[in-house]
Each structure stands twice: as C-alpha cells, then as structure tokens.
C-alpha cells in the first residue's frame, strides 16, 4: 500500500516558489555587482537582505500578504532580525 500525500503538501513548493519570484521581481533588497541578493532561499527557509529598514518592511509585508492569501504560517520563534550599521538619529 502506498502512502497517500495530502494535495496541499504537493502544491506548497510551487506556491512558495511564486512568493520567492514575487520578491525577486520586486527588486527590493540588496544588489552586489548587479546581482540580486535580496532574497536567498534554502528549502523552506528565507533570508531577506535589505539596505534600509523601510525596504525590509516592504519585503516583510510582501511575505505577510502571501501568508494571508495562501494560509501560510511563519514561525516567529525561529525568526530573527539583525541590523549591521549604526542607527541614524
């Protein structure tokens, strides 16, 4: 007997890829020598890189919109933010 797969599980990699493509197409995030590095992906993990807090917020809003549209839950306990630069007052 073969194990059955839940259809939403089969669809989730494709939906995840759509979100990543939307982030890449937005061109928000970091570029180095003309190469886009704003959204790096490994399996189901996403690393967002941005040159400003405002751009990072926009990218996070895109992820949030995707999560609402496709009923995806991001694990906040595994999420972190790191700022490497002095704050401007």
C-alpha positions as CSV (number, residue, x, y, z in Angstrom):
1,X,0.0,0.0,0.0
2,X,1.4,3.4,-1.0
3,X,1.2,6.3,1.4
4,X,-1.2,9.0,0.4
5,X,0.0,12.5,0.0
6,X,-2.1,15.5,1.0
7,X,-2.7,17.6,-2.1
8,X,-1.9,20.9,-0.3
9,X,1.5,19.5,0.6
10,X,2.2,18.8,-3.1
11,X,1.2,22.3,-4.0
12,X,3.1,24.1,-1.3
13,X,6.6,24.1,-3.0
14,X,5.0,25.7,-6.1
15,X,3.3,28.4,-4.0
16,X,6.5,29.0,-2.1
17,X,8.3,29.5,-5.4
18,X,5.7,32.0,-6.6
19,X,6.3,34.1,-3.4
20,X,10.0,34.0,-3.9
21,X,9.7,35.1,-7.6
22,X,7.5,38.0,-6.5
23,X,10.1,39.1,-4.0
24,X,12.8,38.8,-6.6
25,X,10.7,40.6,-9.3
26,X,10.1,43.5,-6.8
27,X,13.9,44.3,-7.0
28,X,13.7,45.4,-3.3
29,X,16.7,44.2,-1.3
30,X,20.4,44.1,-1.8
31,X,22.3,44.0,-5.0
32,X,26.0,43.4,-5.4
33,X,27.8,44.0,-8.7
34,X,24.4,43.8,-10.5
35,X,23.4,40.5,-8.9
36,X,20.3,40.4,-6.7
37,X,20.8,39.1,-3.2
38,X,17.7,40.4,-1.5
39,X,16.0,37.0,-1.1
40,X,18.1,33.9,-0.5
41,X,16.3,30.6,-0.1
42,X,17.3,27.2,1.1
43,X,14.5,24.5,1.3
44,X,11.7,26.4,3.2
45,X,13.9,29.0,4.8
46,X,14.1,32.6,3.6
47,X,16.8,35.1,4.2
48,X,15.8,38.7,3.4
49,X,18.6,41.3,2.9
50,X,17.9,44.9,2.7
51,X,19.8,48.2,2.7
52,X,17.2,50.0,4.7
53,X,14.6,49.4,7.4
54,X,11.8,50.7,5.1
55,X,12.7,48.3,2.3
56,X,12.9,45.4,4.8
57,X,9.4,46.3,6.0
58,X,8.1,46.3,2.4
59,X,9.6,42.8,1.8
60,X,8.1,41.6,5.1
61,X,4.8,43.0,4.1
62,X,5.0,41.0,0.8
63,X,5.6,37.8,2.8
64,X,2.8,38.7,5.2
65,X,0.4,39.2,2.2
66,X,1.5,35.9,0.8
67,X,0.9,34.2,4.1
68,X,-2.6,35.6,4.3
69,X,-3.5,34.7,0.7
70,X,-2.3,31.1,1.0
71,X,-2.9,30.4,4.7
72,X,0.8,30.0,5.4
73,X,2.2,30.4,8.9
74,X,5.7,31.8,9.5
75,X,7.3,30.6,12.7
76,X,8.1,33.8,14.6
77,X,10.1,31.8,17.2
78,X,12.6,30.8,14.5
79,X,12.7,34.3,13.0
80,X,15.3,37.0,13.8
81,X,16.4,40.4,12.7
82,X,20.0,41.7,12.6
83,X,21.0,45.3,11.8
84,X,24.6,45.9,10.9
85,X,25.0,49.6,10.8
86,X,24.7,52.4,13.2
87,X,21.3,54.0,13.8
88,X,20.8,57.4,12.3
89,X,19.2,59.8,14.8
